[in-house]
Amino acid sequence: MQDEARSDRDAGSAEGTTRGEPGRDAASPPRDAAMTLRRAGAEDVPRVRALTRAAYAHWILVIGTEPRPMTADHEAAVREHRVDLLEGDGAPADPPLGLIETRAEADHLLIVNVAVAPTLQGRGIGRGLVAHAEELARAAGLDEVRLYTNARFARNLRLYARLGYEPYREEAVPRVGIAIHMRKRLR
């Protein structure tokens, strides 16, 4: 969901996840897994790349090309942004369950990438990761969270709207379509 310059100008963005479980609190994890959230380090780059590629793969058929998060420079993401990995209670080498990549700006926190393992999508993990980003923003004294997603990712647009995000701008992105930029003001 980032271009070569890693800006917030992409139509692939902020979620390779979403489907929802009715009646679930936005921040609640799935009921059947023990999980921990930790900051990714350089040693995690292969896991970040693999999870992101798997999470976004189903969108290729929708937009006719790989969404930008699939081809992003994940080494730079881990080095320059905050990437938090959601892990289960298995071995440290097990694939992460999900991740969220954020970048603090002067007046908001940008969600750059949200990815959830394909077999776990629709179980509240993405919502919980977005809630985590909102808590990071509050802790940093920021009162707004922004994200963007491809206009053709209708499932993502519905999820973000349910979570209180409102569109504020559209942007044409060559080769991938229209990016819908969304924001949520935190109370």
Secondary structure, 3 states (H helix, E strand, C coil): CCCCCCCCCCCCCCCCCCCCCCCCCCCCCCCCCCCEEEECCHHHHHHHHHHHHHHHHHHHHHHCCCCHHHHCCHHHHHHHCEEEEEECCCCCCCCCCEEEEEEECCCCEEEEEEEECHHHCCCCHHHHHHHHHHHHHHHCCCCEEEEEEECCCHHHHHHHHHCCCEEEEEEEECCCEEEEEEEEECC
